[in-house]
Amino acid sequence: MANAYTLKLFVAGNSDQSQQIYVGLCEVLQGVFPGDYELEVVDVLVYPDKAKEFGVFATPTLIKNMPEPIQRVVGKLNDKDSIVMAVELIKKQGQ
């Protein structure tokens, strides 16, 4: 069975901040969509073409591809409260 939510997290480099965002996002996603999501991390420094393909011009950017409609959250994902707000917005809009 495919995951109901597919997301892409665009970051710039493998910095401590990027890693903190990833870890925090995974914790929140697991709480909100337990086992029902797929998260791909894209480093725009390594894959600039992928950033261009998805129209990403700033990092961090979180894009929800499925379910439609496509949504994006740009910027401030560096603390748990911001991540929770972003994921809750995605959940609410996806219903």
PDB file of N, CA, C and O in Angstrom:
ATOM      1  N   MET A   1       0.836  -1.177   0.000  1.00  0.00           N
ATOM      2  CA  MET A   1       0.000   0.000   0.000  1.00  0.00           C
ATOM      3  C   MET A   1       0.880   1.238   0.000  1.00  0.00           C
ATOM      4  O   MET A   1       1.824   1.318   0.786  1.00  0.00           O
ATOM      5  N   ALA A   2       0.596   2.194  -0.852  1.00  0.00           N
ATOM      6  CA  ALA A   2       1.381   3.416  -0.942  1.00  0.00           C
ATOM      7  C   ALA A   2       1.050   4.321   0.243  1.00  0.00           C
ATOM      8  O   ALA A   2      -0.046   4.282   0.801  1.00  0.00           O
ATOM      9  N   ASN A   3       2.037   5.132   0.602  1.00  0.00           N
ATOM     10  CA  ASN A   3       1.818   6.085   1.681  1.00  0.00           C
ATOM     11  C   ASN A   3       0.866   7.180   1.213  1.00  0.00           C
ATOM     12  O   ASN A   3       0.918   7.611   0.061  1.00  0.00           O
ATOM     13  N   ALA A   4       0.005   7.620   2.108  1.00  0.00           N
ATOM     14  CA  ALA A   4      -0.995   8.626   1.758  1.00  0.00           C
ATOM     15  C   ALA A   4      -0.371   9.993   1.522  1.00  0.00           C
ATOM     16  O   ALA A   4      -0.856  10.756   0.687  1.00  0.00           O
ATOM     17  N   TYR A   5       0.699  10.314   2.246  1.00  0.00           N
ATOM     18  CA  TYR A   5       1.345  11.615   2.117  1.00  0.00           C
ATOM     19  C   TYR A   5       2.762  11.429   1.585  1.00  0.00           C
ATOM     20  O   TYR A   5       3.550  10.667   2.145  1.00  0.00           O
ATOM     21  N   THR A   6       3.076  12.129   0.503  1.00  0.00           N
ATOM     22  CA  THR A   6       4.439  12.137  -0.013  1.00  0.00           C
ATOM     23  C   THR A   6       4.946  13.569   0.053  1.00  0.00           C
ATOM     24  O   THR A   6       4.303  14.502  -0.428  1.00  0.00           O
ATOM     25  N   LEU A   7       6.108  13.715   0.657  1.00  0.00           N
ATOM     26  CA  LEU A   7       6.680  15.028   0.894  1.00  0.00           C
ATOM     27  C   LEU A   7       8.132  15.070   0.450  1.00  0.00           C
ATOM     28  O   LEU A   7       8.822  14.051   0.435  1.00  0.00           O
ATOM     29  N   LYS A   8       8.587  16.268   0.089  1.00  0.00           N
ATOM     30  CA  LYS A   8       9.982  16.497  -0.244  1.00  0.00           C
ATOM     31  C   LYS A   8      10.471  17.653   0.615  1.00  0.00           C
ATOM     32  O   LYS A   8       9.816  18.691   0.702  1.00  0.00           O
ATOM     33  N   LEU A   9      11.613  17.472   1.242  1.00  0.00           N
ATOM     34  CA  LEU A   9      12.246  18.515   2.030  1.00  0.00           C
ATOM     35  C   LEU A   9      13.497  18.956   1.289  1.00  0.00           C
ATOM     36  O   LEU A   9      14.425  18.170   1.102  1.00  0.00           O
ATOM     37  N   PHE A  10      13.521  20.210   0.869  1.00  0.00           N
ATOM     38  CA  PHE A  10      14.665  20.772   0.170  1.00  0.00           C
ATOM     39  C   PHE A  10      15.514  21.547   1.171  1.00  0.00           C
ATOM     40  O   PHE A  10      15.027  22.450   1.850  1.00  0.00           O
ATOM     41  N   VAL A  11      16.798  21.179   1.252  1.00  0.00           N
ATOM     42  CA  VAL A  11      17.750  21.839   2.140  1.00  0.00           C
ATOM     43  C   VAL A  11      18.993  22.205   1.346  1.00  0.00           C
ATOM     44  O   VAL A  11      19.210  21.708   0.241  1.00  0.00           O
ATOM     45  N   ALA A  12      19.805  23.080   1.923  1.00  0.00           N
ATOM     46  CA  ALA A  12      21.062  23.482   1.282  1.00  0.00           C
ATOM     47  C   ALA A  12      22.222  22.943   2.106  1.00  0.00           C
ATOM     48  O   ALA A  12      22.630  23.549   3.097  1.00  0.00           O
ATOM     49  N   GLY A  13      22.743  21.803   1.685  1.00  0.00           N
ATOM     50  CA  GLY A  13      23.881  21.209   2.372  1.00  0.00           C
ATOM     51  C   GLY A  13      23.479  20.297   3.510  1.00  0.00           C
ATOM     52  O   GLY A  13      22.308  20.204   3.877  1.00  0.00           O
ATOM     53  N   ASN A  14      24.472  19.632   4.055  1.00  0.00           N
ATOM     54  CA  ASN A  14      24.262  18.677   5.143  1.00  0.00           C
ATOM     55  C   ASN A  14      24.727  19.300   6.459  1.00  0.00           C
ATOM     56  O   ASN A  14      25.519  18.710   7.195  1.00  0.00           O
ATOM     57  N   SER A  15      24.227  20.483   6.738  1.00  0.00           N
ATOM     58  CA  SER A  15      24.625  21.211   7.940  1.00  0.00           C
ATOM     59  C   SER A  15      23.907  20.663   9.163  1.00  0.00           C
ATOM     60  O   SER A  15      22.982  19.858   9.054  1.00  0.00           O
ATOM     61  N   ASP A  16      24.354  21.118  10.335  1.00  0.00           N
ATOM     62  CA  ASP A  16      23.666  20.742  11.571  1.00  0.00           C
ATOM     63  C   ASP A  16      22.220  21.210  11.533  1.00  0.00           C
ATOM     64  O   ASP A  16      21.321  20.503  11.988  1.00  0.00           O
ATOM     65  N   GLN A  17      21.994  22.407  10.988  1.00  0.00           N
ATOM     66  CA  GLN A  17      20.634  22.939  10.909  1.00  0.00           C
ATOM     67  C   GLN A  17      19.761  22.067  10.007  1.00  0.00           C
ATOM     68  O   GLN A  17      18.617  21.776  10.357  1.00  0.00           O
ATOM     69  N   SER A  18      20.282  21.648   8.857  1.00  0.00           N
ATOM     70  CA  SER A  18      19.519  20.767   7.958  1.00  0.00           C
ATOM     71  C   SER A  18      19.181  19.456   8.648  1.00  0.00           C
ATOM     72  O   SER A  18      18.069  18.946   8.514  1.00  0.00           O
ATOM     73  N   GLN A  19      20.132  18.916   9.379  1.00  0.00           N
ATOM     74  CA  GLN A  19      19.896  17.661  10.091  1.00  0.00           C
ATOM     75  C   GLN A  19      18.859  17.833  11.197  1.00  0.00           C
ATOM     76  O   GLN A  19      18.027  16.951  11.411  1.00  0.00           O
ATOM     77  N   GLN A  20      18.905  18.971  11.905  1.00  0.00           N
ATOM     78  CA  GLN A  20      17.918  19.241  12.953  1.00  0.00           C
ATOM     79  C   GLN A  20      16.515  19.350  12.357  1.00  0.00           C
ATOM     80  O   GLN A  20      15.551  18.830  12.918  1.00  0.00           O
ATOM     81  N   ILE A  21      16.412  20.022  11.229  1.00  0.00           N
ATOM     82  CA  ILE A  21      15.113  20.152  10.572  1.00  0.00           C
ATOM     83  C   ILE A  21      14.582  18.776  10.188  1.00  0.00           C
ATOM     84  O   ILE A  21      13.413  18.472  10.421  1.00  0.00           O
ATOM     85  N   TYR A  22      15.434  17.952   9.604  1.00  0.00           N
ATOM     86  CA  TYR A  22      15.032  16.603   9.191  1.00  0.00           C
ATOM     87  C   TYR A  22      14.555  15.774  10.391  1.00  0.00           C
ATOM     88  O   TYR A  22      13.493  15.154  10.338  1.00  0.00           O
ATOM     89  N   VAL A  23      15.331  15.767  11.451  1.00  0.00           N
ATOM     90  CA  VAL A  23      14.979  14.981  12.633  1.00  0.00           C
ATOM     91  C   VAL A  23      13.667  15.483  13.237  1.00  0.00           C
ATOM     92  O   VAL A  23      12.784  14.688  13.559  1.00  0.00           O
ATOM     93  N   GLY A  24      13.543  16.799  13.387  1.00  0.00           N
ATOM     94  CA  GLY A  24      12.314  17.366  13.942  1.00  0.00           C
ATOM     95  C   GLY A  24      11.103  17.075  13.071  1.00  0.00           C
ATOM     96  O   GLY A  24      10.022  16.766  13.572  1.00  0.00           O
ATOM     97  N   LEU A  25      11.298  17.178  11.765  1.00  0.00           N
ATOM     98  CA  LEU A  25      10.206  16.907  10.831  1.00  0.00           C
ATOM     99  C   LEU A  25       9.774  15.449  10.903  1.00  0.00           C
ATOM    100  O   LEU A  25       8.579  15.156  10.910  1.00  0.00           O
ATOM    101  N   CYS A  26      10.727  14.543  10.956  1.00  0.00           N
ATOM    102  CA  CYS A  26      10.392  13.115  11.060  1.00  0.00           C
ATOM    103  C   CYS A  26       9.609  12.827  12.331  1.00  0.00           C
ATOM    104  O   CYS A  26       8.646  12.061  12.303  1.00  0.00           O
ATOM    105  N   GLU A  27      10.010  13.432  13.448  1.00  0.00           N
ATOM    106  CA  GLU A  27       9.295  13.222  14.713  1.00  0.00           C
ATOM    107  C   GLU A  27       7.842  13.694  14.606  1.00  0.00           C
ATOM    108  O   GLU A  27       6.917  12.996  15.020  1.00  0.00           O
ATOM    109  N   VAL A  28       7.663  14.877  14.048  1.00  0.00           N
ATOM    110  CA  VAL A  28       6.315  15.430  13.934  1.00  0.00           C
ATOM    111  C   VAL A  28       5.478  14.614  12.950  1.00  0.00           C
ATOM    112  O   VAL A  28       4.323  14.291  13.228  1.00  0.00           O
ATOM    113  N   LEU A  29       6.064  14.284  11.803  1.00  0.00           N
ATOM    114  CA  LEU A  29       5.325  13.492  10.808  1.00  0.00           C
ATOM    115  C   LEU A  29       4.903  12.149  11.377  1.00  0.00           C
ATOM    116  O   LEU A  29       3.784  11.698  11.130  1.00  0.00           O
ATOM    117  N   GLN A  30       5.777  11.507  12.131  1.00  0.00           N
ATOM    118  CA  GLN A  30       5.447  10.208  12.715  1.00  0.00           C
ATOM    119  C   GLN A  30       4.295  10.342  13.705  1.00  0.00           C
ATOM    120  O   GLN A  30       3.485   9.425  13.843  1.00  0.00           O
ATOM    121  N   GLY A  31       4.218  11.471  14.387  1.00  0.00           N
ATOM    122  CA  GLY A  31       3.119  11.697  15.316  1.00  0.00           C
ATOM    123  C   GLY A  31       1.809  12.012  14.616  1.00  0.00           C
ATOM    124  O   GLY A  31       0.745  11.596  15.075  1.00  0.00           O
ATOM    125  N   VAL A  32       1.873  12.749  13.500  1.00  0.00           N
ATOM    126  CA  VAL A  32       0.662  13.192  12.804  1.00  0.00           C
ATOM    127  C   VAL A  32       0.178  12.160  11.783  1.00  0.00           C
ATOM    128  O   VAL A  32      -1.020  11.908  11.659  1.00  0.00           O
ATOM    129  N   PHE A  33       1.125  11.570  11.057  1.00  0.00           N
ATOM    130  CA  PHE A  33       0.802  10.573  10.016  1.00  0.00           C
ATOM    131  C   PHE A  33       1.564   9.278  10.303  1.00  0.00           C
ATOM    132  O   PHE A  33       2.404   8.887   9.492  1.00  0.00           O
ATOM    133  N   PRO A  34       1.309   8.606  11.411  1.00  0.00           N
ATOM    134  CA  PRO A  34       2.123   7.450  11.783  1.00  0.00           C
ATOM    135  C   PRO A  34       2.184   6.379  10.690  1.00  0.00           C
ATOM    136  O   PRO A  34       1.185   5.731  10.376  1.00  0.00           O
ATOM    137  N   GLY A  35       3.367   6.213  10.126  1.00  0.00           N
ATOM    138  CA  GLY A  35       3.587   5.197   9.106  1.00  0.00           C
ATOM    139  C   GLY A  35       2.897   5.451   7.792  1.00  0.00           C
ATOM    140  O   GLY A  35       2.878   4.576   6.927  1.00  0.00           O
ATOM    141  N   ASP A  36       2.325   6.631   7.619  1.00  0.00           N
ATOM    142  CA  ASP A  36       1.520   6.899   6.432  1.00  0.00           C
ATOM    143  C   ASP A  36       2.093   8.037   5.595  1.00  0.00           C
ATOM    144  O   ASP A  36       1.346   8.788   4.967  1.00  0.00           O
ATOM    145  N   TYR A  37       3.420   8.165   5.586  1.00  0.00           N
ATOM    146  CA  TYR A  37       4.057   9.222   4.807  1.00  0.00           C
ATOM    147  C   TYR A  37       5.394   8.738   4.250  1.00  0.00           C
ATOM    148  O   TYR A  37       5.999   7.788   4.747  1.00  0.00           O
ATOM    149  N   GLU A  38       5.819   9.418   3.218  1.00  0.00           N
ATOM    150  CA  GLU A  38       7.147   9.187   2.640  1.00  0.00           C
ATOM    151  C   GLU A  38       7.811  10.554   2.530  1.00  0.00           C
ATOM    152  O   GLU A  38       7.241  11.488   1.965  1.00  0.00           O
ATOM    153  N   LEU A  39       9.010  10.664   3.071  1.00  0.00           N
ATOM    154  CA  LEU A  39       9.738  11.924   3.052  1.00  0.00           C
ATOM    155  C   LEU A  39      11.048  11.742   2.298  1.00  0.00           C
ATOM    156  O   LEU A  39      11.867  10.891   2.645  1.00  0.00           O
ATOM    157  N   GLU A  40      11.233  12.550   1.268  1.00  0.00           N
ATOM    158  CA  GLU A  40      12.485  12.550   0.509  1.00  0.00           C
ATOM    159  C   GLU A  40      13.214  13.857   0.817  1.00  0.00           C
ATOM    160  O   GLU A  40      12.615  14.932   0.785  1.00  0.00           O
ATOM    161  N   VAL A  41      14.499  13.757   1.114  1.00  0.00           N
ATOM    162  CA  VAL A  41      15.313  14.945   1.358  1.00  0.00           C
ATOM    163  C   VAL A  41      16.138  15.215   0.108  1.00  0.00           C
ATOM    164  O   VAL A  41      16.796  14.321  -0.425  1.00  0.00           O
ATOM    165  N   VAL A  42      16.091  16.472  -0.353  1.00  0.00           N
ATOM    166  CA  VAL A  42      16.818  16.874  -1.549  1.00  0.00           C
ATOM    167  C   VAL A  42      17.779  17.997  -1.166  1.00  0.00           C
ATOM    168  O   VAL A  42      17.354  19.058  -0.709  1.00  0.00           O
ATOM    169  N   ASP A  43      19.066  17.759  -1.353  1.00  0.00           N
ATOM    170  CA  ASP A  43      20.079  18.786  -1.123  1.00  0.00           C
ATOM    171  C   ASP A  43      20.225  19.583  -2.411  1.00  0.00           C
ATOM    172  O   ASP A  43      20.694  19.058  -3.421  1.00  0.00           O
ATOM    173  N   VAL A  44      19.825  20.846  -2.379  1.00  0.00           N
ATOM    174  CA  VAL A  44      19.835  21.658  -3.599  1.00  0.00           C
ATOM    175  C   VAL A  44      21.253  21.964  -4.090  1.00  0.00           C
ATOM    176  O   VAL A  44      21.444  22.338  -5.247  1.00  0.00           O
ATOM    177  N   LEU A  45      22.241  21.805  -3.214  1.00  0.00           N
ATOM    178  CA  LEU A  45      23.627  22.003  -3.646  1.00  0.00           C
ATOM    179  C   LEU A  45      24.106  20.820  -4.480  1.00  0.00           C
ATOM    180  O   LEU A  45      24.959  20.974  -5.353  1.00  0.00           O
ATOM    181  N   VAL A  46      23.562  19.657  -4.212  1.00  0.00           N
ATOM    182  CA  VAL A  46      23.912  18.441  -4.949  1.00  0.00           C
ATOM    183  C   VAL A  46      22.997  18.256  -6.158  1.00  0.00           C
ATOM    184  O   VAL A  46      23.446  17.810  -7.214  1.00  0.00           O
ATOM    185  N   TYR A  47      21.718  18.597  -6.008  1.00  0.00           N
ATOM    186  CA  TYR A  47      20.723  18.398  -7.061  1.00  0.00           C
ATOM    187  C   TYR A  47      20.018  19.708  -7.426  1.00  0.00           C
ATOM    188  O   TYR A  47      18.815  19.841  -7.202  1.00  0.00           O
ATOM    189  N   PRO A  48      20.750  20.672  -7.981  1.00  0.00           N
ATOM    190  CA  PRO A  48      20.119  21.953  -8.332  1.00  0.00           C
ATOM    191  C   PRO A  48      19.025  21.815  -9.384  1.00  0.00           C
ATOM    192  O   PRO A  48      18.071  22.594  -9.390  1.00  0.00           O
ATOM    193  N   ASP A  49      19.150  20.833 -10.274  1.00  0.00           N
ATOM    194  CA  ASP A  49      18.122  20.627 -11.298  1.00  0.00           C
ATOM    195  C   ASP A  49      16.790  20.221 -10.674  1.00  0.00           C
ATOM    196  O   ASP A  49      15.729  20.610 -11.161  1.00  0.00           O
ATOM    197  N   LYS A  50      16.846  19.442  -9.599  1.00  0.00           N
ATOM    198  CA  LYS A  50      15.620  19.023  -8.922  1.00  0.00           C
ATOM    199  C   LYS A  50      14.958  20.228  -8.247  1.00  0.00           C
ATOM    200  O   LYS A  50      13.733  20.346  -8.240  1.00  0.00           O
ATOM    201  N   ALA A  51      15.773  21.116  -7.684  1.00  0.00           N
ATOM    202  CA  ALA A  51      15.228  22.329  -7.082  1.00  0.00           C
ATOM    203  C   ALA A  51      14.539  23.176  -8.151  1.00  0.00           C
ATOM    204  O   ALA A  51      13.452  23.709  -7.929  1.00  0.00           O
ATOM    205  N   LYS A  52      15.173  23.290  -9.290  1.00  0.00           N
ATOM    206  CA  LYS A  52      14.586  24.062 -10.385  1.00  0.00           C
ATOM    207  C   LYS A  52      13.288  23.425 -10.863  1.00  0.00           C
ATOM    208  O   LYS A  52      12.302  24.120 -11.109  1.00  0.00           O
ATOM    209  N   GLU A  53      13.292  22.105 -10.993  1.00  0.00           N
ATOM    210  CA  GLU A  53      12.103  21.372 -11.440  1.00  0.00           C
ATOM    211  C   GLU A  53      10.897  21.637 -10.540  1.00  0.00           C
ATOM    212  O   GLU A  53       9.765  21.735 -11.015  1.00  0.00           O
ATOM    213  N   PHE A  54      11.152  21.752  -9.242  1.00  0.00           N
ATOM    214  CA  PHE A  54      10.060  21.962  -8.288  1.00  0.00           C
ATOM    215  C   PHE A  54       9.874  23.434  -7.915  1.00  0.00           C
ATOM    216  O   PHE A  54       9.064  23.757  -7.046  1.00  0.00           O
ATOM    217  N   GLY A  55      10.618  24.319  -8.566  1.00  0.00           N
ATOM    218  CA  GLY A  55      10.453  25.749  -8.316  1.00  0.00           C
ATOM    219  C   GLY A  55      10.900  26.182  -6.935  1.00  0.00           C
ATOM    220  O   GLY A  55      10.302  27.072  -6.330  1.00  0.00           O
ATOM    221  N   VAL A  56      11.959  25.548  -6.435  1.00  0.00           N
ATOM    222  CA  VAL A  56      12.472  25.868  -5.108  1.00  0.00           C
ATOM    223  C   VAL A  56      13.594  26.897  -5.247  1.00  0.00           C
ATOM    224  O   VAL A  56      14.611  26.645  -5.894  1.00  0.00           O
ATOM    225  N   PHE A  57      13.387  28.059  -4.629  1.00  0.00           N
ATOM    226  CA  PHE A  57      14.368  29.136  -4.694  1.00  0.00           C
ATOM    227  C   PHE A  57      14.907  29.522  -3.324  1.00  0.00           C
ATOM    228  O   PHE A  57      15.801  30.362  -3.221  1.00  0.00           O
ATOM    229  N   ALA A  58      14.366  28.912  -2.271  1.00  0.00           N
ATOM    230  CA  ALA A  58      14.816  29.183  -0.908  1.00  0.00           C
ATOM    231  C   ALA A  58      14.747  27.885  -0.117  1.00  0.00           C
ATOM    232  O   ALA A  58      13.917  27.018  -0.390  1.00  0.00           O
ATOM    233  N   THR A  59      15.623  27.769   0.857  1.00  0.00           N
ATOM    234  CA  THR A  59      15.612  26.593   1.720  1.00  0.00           C
ATOM    235  C   THR A  59      15.516  27.049   3.167  1.00  0.00           C
ATOM    236  O   THR A  59      15.963  28.147   3.501  1.00  0.00           O
ATOM    237  N   PRO A  60      14.948  26.237   4.014  1.00  0.00           N
ATOM    238  CA  PRO A  60      14.298  24.968   3.699  1.00  0.00           C
ATOM    239  C   PRO A  60      12.929  25.185   3.058  1.00  0.00           C
ATOM    240  O   PRO A  60      12.238  26.163   3.342  1.00  0.00           O
ATOM    241  N   THR A  61      12.562  24.257   2.194  1.00  0.00           N
ATOM    242  CA  THR A  61      11.232  24.223   1.605  1.00  0.00           C
ATOM    243  C   THR A  61      10.689  22.806   1.757  1.00  0.00           C
ATOM    244  O   THR A  61      11.367  21.831   1.434  1.00  0.00           O
ATOM    245  N   LEU A  62       9.472  22.709   2.247  1.00  0.00           N
ATOM    246  CA  LEU A  62       8.783  21.426   2.371  1.00  0.00           C
ATOM    247  C   LEU A  62       7.629  21.433   1.382  1.00  0.00           C
ATOM    248  O   LEU A  62       6.782  22.326   1.406  1.00  0.00           O
ATOM    249  N   ILE A  63       7.603  20.425   0.507  1.00  0.00           N
ATOM    250  CA  ILE A  63       6.536  20.317  -0.489  1.00  0.00           C
ATOM    251  C   ILE A  63       5.782  19.016  -0.260  1.00  0.00           C
ATOM    252  O   ILE A  63       6.374  17.943  -0.146  1.00  0.00           O
ATOM    253  N   LYS A  64       4.452  19.139  -0.194  1.00  0.00           N
ATOM    254  CA  LYS A  64       3.593  17.954  -0.133  1.00  0.00           C
ATOM    255  C   LYS A  64       3.062  17.722  -1.537  1.00  0.00           C
ATOM    256  O   LYS A  64       2.338  18.556  -2.080  1.00  0.00           O
ATOM    257  N   ASN A  65       3.423  16.588  -2.124  1.00  0.00           N
ATOM    258  CA  ASN A  65       2.960  16.241  -3.470  1.00  0.00           C
ATOM    259  C   ASN A  65       1.609  15.547  -3.454  1.00  0.00           C
ATOM    260  O   ASN A  65       0.739  15.842  -4.273  1.00  0.00           O
ATOM    261  N   MET A  66       1.443  14.641  -2.535  1.00  0.00           N
ATOM    262  CA  MET A  66       0.213  13.852  -2.459  1.00  0.00           C
ATOM    263  C   MET A  66      -0.258  13.837  -1.025  1.00  0.00           C
ATOM    264  O   MET A  66       0.577  13.807  -0.121  1.00  0.00           O
ATOM    265  N   PRO A  67      -1.538  13.855  -0.773  1.00  0.00           N
ATOM    266  CA  PRO A  67      -2.596  14.008  -1.752  1.00  0.00           C
ATOM    267  C   PRO A  67      -2.660  15.446  -2.254  1.00  0.00           C
ATOM    268  O   PRO A  67      -2.172  16.378  -1.614  1.00  0.00           O
ATOM    269  N   GLU A  68      -3.267  15.589  -3.402  1.00  0.00           N
ATOM    270  CA  GLU A  68      -3.419  16.929  -3.957  1.00  0.00           C
ATOM    271  C   GLU A  68      -4.373  17.726  -3.085  1.00  0.00           C
ATOM    272  O   GLU A  68      -5.211  17.115  -2.422  1.00  0.00           O
ATOM    273  N   PRO A  69      -4.303  19.019  -3.043  1.00  0.00           N
ATOM    274  CA  PRO A  69      -3.454  19.864  -3.867  1.00  0.00           C
ATOM    275  C   PRO A  69      -2.020  19.909  -3.332  1.00  0.00           C
ATOM    276  O   PRO A  69      -1.773  19.685  -2.147  1.00  0.00           O
ATOM    277  N   ILE A  70      -1.092  20.202  -4.231  1.00  0.00           N
ATOM    278  CA  ILE A  70       0.304  20.362  -3.843  1.00  0.00           C
ATOM    279  C   ILE A  70       0.404  21.586  -2.940  1.00  0.00           C
ATOM    280  O   ILE A  70      -0.184  22.631  -3.215  1.00  0.00           O
ATOM    281  N   GLN A  71       1.163  21.432  -1.858  1.00  0.00           N
ATOM    282  CA  GLN A  71       1.367  22.534  -0.922  1.00  0.00           C
ATOM    283  C   GLN A  71       2.851  22.689  -0.643  1.00  0.00           C
ATOM    284  O   GLN A  71       3.620  21.733  -0.737  1.00  0.00           O
ATOM    285  N   ARG A  72       3.240  23.916  -0.296  1.00  0.00           N
ATOM    286  CA  ARG A  72       4.630  24.145   0.080  1.00  0.00           C
ATOM    287  C   ARG A  72       4.706  25.070   1.275  1.00  0.00           C
ATOM    288  O   ARG A  72       3.904  25.989   1.442  1.00  0.00           O
ATOM    289  N   VAL A  73       5.696  24.794   2.096  1.00  0.00           N
ATOM    290  CA  VAL A  73       6.023  25.631   3.240  1.00  0.00           C
ATOM    291  C   VAL A  73       7.473  26.039   3.046  1.00  0.00           C
ATOM    292  O   VAL A  73       8.353  25.189   2.910  1.00  0.00           O
ATOM    293  N   VAL A  74       7.718  27.350   3.034  1.00  0.00           N
ATOM    294  CA  VAL A  74       9.061  27.861   2.786  1.00  0.00           C
ATOM    295  C   VAL A  74       9.565  28.565   4.036  1.00  0.00           C
ATOM    296  O   VAL A  74       8.859  29.370   4.644  1.00  0.00           O
ATOM    297  N   GLY A  75      10.802  28.244   4.406  1.00  0.00           N
ATOM    298  CA  GLY A  75      11.439  28.950   5.514  1.00  0.00           C
ATOM    299  C   GLY A  75      11.220  28.284   6.850  1.00  0.00           C
ATOM    300  O   GLY A  75      10.902  27.097   6.929  1.00  0.00           O
ATOM    301  N   LYS A  76      11.388  29.034   7.861  1.00  0.00           N
ATOM    302  CA  LYS A  76      11.372  28.671   9.275  1.00  0.00           C
ATOM    303  C   LYS A  76      10.814  27.287   9.626  1.00  0.00           C
ATOM    304  O   LYS A  76       9.636  27.127   9.946  1.00  0.00           O
ATOM    305  N   LEU A  77      11.685  26.322   9.555  1.00  0.00           N
ATOM    306  CA  LEU A  77      11.369  24.970  10.026  1.00  0.00           C
ATOM    307  C   LEU A  77      12.427  24.536  11.040  1.00  0.00           C
ATOM    308  O   LEU A  77      12.681  23.345  11.215  1.00  0.00           O
ATOM    309  N   ASN A  78      13.034  25.510  11.699  1.00  0.00           N
ATOM    310  CA  ASN A  78      14.164  25.198  12.566  1.00  0.00           C
ATOM    311  C   ASN A  78      13.782  24.983  14.026  1.00  0.00           C
ATOM    312  O   ASN A  78      14.658  24.795  14.870  1.00  0.00           O
ATOM    313  N   ASP A  79      12.500  25.007  14.330  1.00  0.00           N
ATOM    314  CA  ASP A  79      12.091  24.667  15.689  1.00  0.00           C
ATOM    315  C   ASP A  79      10.815  23.835  15.629  1.00  0.00           C
ATOM    316  O   ASP A  79      10.074  23.864  14.647  1.00  0.00           O
ATOM    317  N   LYS A  80      10.586  23.108  16.685  1.00  0.00           N
ATOM    318  CA  LYS A  80       9.480  22.146  16.715  1.00  0.00           C
ATOM    319  C   LYS A  80       8.119  22.817  16.516  1.00  0.00           C
ATOM    320  O   LYS A  80       7.257  22.270  15.828  1.00  0.00           O
ATOM    321  N   ASP A  81       7.921  23.981  17.105  1.00  0.00           N
ATOM    322  CA  ASP A  81       6.624  24.656  16.956  1.00  0.00           C
ATOM    323  C   ASP A  81       6.339  25.003  15.498  1.00  0.00           C
ATOM    324  O   ASP A  81       5.215  24.835  15.025  1.00  0.00           O
ATOM    325  N   SER A  82       7.356  25.486  14.789  1.00  0.00           N
ATOM    326  CA  SER A  82       7.190  25.823  13.371  1.00  0.00           C
ATOM    327  C   SER A  82       6.887  24.588  12.544  1.00  0.00           C
ATOM    328  O   SER A  82       6.052  24.624  11.640  1.00  0.00           O
ATOM    329  N   ILE A  83       7.563  23.506  12.854  1.00  0.00           N
ATOM    330  CA  ILE A  83       7.345  22.255  12.128  1.00  0.00           C
ATOM    331  C   ILE A  83       5.927  21.740  12.383  1.00  0.00           C
ATOM    332  O   ILE A  83       5.240  21.320  11.451  1.00  0.00           O
ATOM    333  N   VAL A  84       5.494  21.770  13.631  1.00  0.00           N
ATOM    334  CA  VAL A  84       4.142  21.313  13.970  1.00  0.00           C
ATOM    335  C   VAL A  84       3.114  22.144  13.221  1.00  0.00           C
ATOM    336  O   VAL A  84       2.168  21.595  12.656  1.00  0.00           O
ATOM    337  N   MET A  85       3.286  23.465  13.208  1.00  0.00           N
ATOM    338  CA  MET A  85       2.335  24.333  12.501  1.00  0.00           C
ATOM    339  C   MET A  85       2.304  24.003  11.013  1.00  0.00           C
ATOM    340  O   MET A  85       1.228  23.936  10.418  1.00  0.00           O
ATOM    341  N   ALA A  86       3.472  23.795  10.404  1.00  0.00           N
ATOM    342  CA  ALA A  86       3.544  23.485   8.972  1.00  0.00           C
ATOM    343  C   ALA A  86       2.853  22.160   8.672  1.00  0.00           C
ATOM    344  O   ALA A  86       2.075  22.076   7.722  1.00  0.00           O
ATOM    345  N   VAL A  87       3.118  21.137   9.456  1.00  0.00           N
ATOM    346  CA  VAL A  87       2.533  19.822   9.216  1.00  0.00           C
ATOM    347  C   VAL A  87       1.025  19.836   9.482  1.00  0.00           C
ATOM    348  O   VAL A  87       0.262  19.214   8.744  1.00  0.00           O
ATOM    349  N   GLU A  88       0.600  20.526  10.508  1.00  0.00           N
ATOM    350  CA  GLU A  88      -0.839  20.616  10.789  1.00  0.00           C
ATOM    351  C   GLU A  88      -1.562  21.342   9.653  1.00  0.00           C
ATOM    352  O   GLU A  88      -2.668  20.955   9.276  1.00  0.00           O
ATOM    353  N   LEU A  89      -0.940  22.394   9.104  1.00  0.00           N
ATOM    354  CA  LEU A  89      -1.523  23.097   7.956  1.00  0.00           C
ATOM    355  C   LEU A  89      -1.644  22.160   6.768  1.00  0.00           C
ATOM    356  O   LEU A  89      -2.676  22.139   6.096  1.00  0.00           O
ATOM    357  N   ILE A  90      -0.604  21.388   6.503  1.00  0.00           N
ATOM    358  CA  ILE A  90      -0.630  20.425   5.408  1.00  0.00           C
ATOM    359  C   ILE A  90      -1.748  19.396   5.635  1.00  0.00           C
ATOM    360  O   ILE A  90      -2.482  19.053   4.708  1.00  0.00           O
ATOM    361  N   LYS A  91      -1.864  18.920   6.854  1.00  0.00           N
ATOM    362  CA  LYS A  91      -2.896  17.910   7.164  1.00  0.00           C
ATOM    363  C   LYS A  91      -4.282  18.513   6.950  1.00  0.00           C
ATOM    364  O   LYS A  91      -5.138  17.887   6.324  1.00  0.00           O
ATOM    365  N   LYS A  92      -4.508  19.698   7.453  1.00  0.00           N
ATOM    366  CA  LYS A  92      -5.812  20.339   7.358  1.00  0.00           C
ATOM    367  C   LYS A  92      -6.191  20.596   5.884  1.00  0.00           C
ATOM    368  O   LYS A  92      -7.330  20.360   5.482  1.00  0.00           O
ATOM    369  N   GLN A  93      -5.242  21.072   5.104  1.00  0.00           N
ATOM    370  CA  GLN A  93      -5.511  21.367   3.695  1.00  0.00           C
ATOM    371  C   GLN A  93      -5.701  20.096   2.877  1.00  0.00           C
ATOM    372  O   GLN A  93      -6.388  20.114   1.855  1.00  0.00           O
ATOM    373  N   GLY A  94      -5.096  18.985   3.319  1.00  0.00           N
ATOM    374  CA  GLY A  94      -5.181  17.734   2.575  1.00  0.00           C
ATOM    375  C   GLY A  94      -6.456  16.948   2.825  1.00  0.00           C
ATOM    376  O   GLY A  94      -6.712  15.951   2.149  1.00  0.00           O
ATOM    377  N   GLN A  95      -7.249  17.378   3.775  1.00  0.00           N
ATOM    378  CA  GLN A  95      -8.460  16.633   4.098  1.00  0.00           C
ATOM    379  C   GLN A  95      -9.597  16.970   3.156  1.00  0.00           C
ATOM    380  O   GLN A  95     -10.693  16.427   3.291  1.00  0.00           O
TER     381      GLN A  95
END
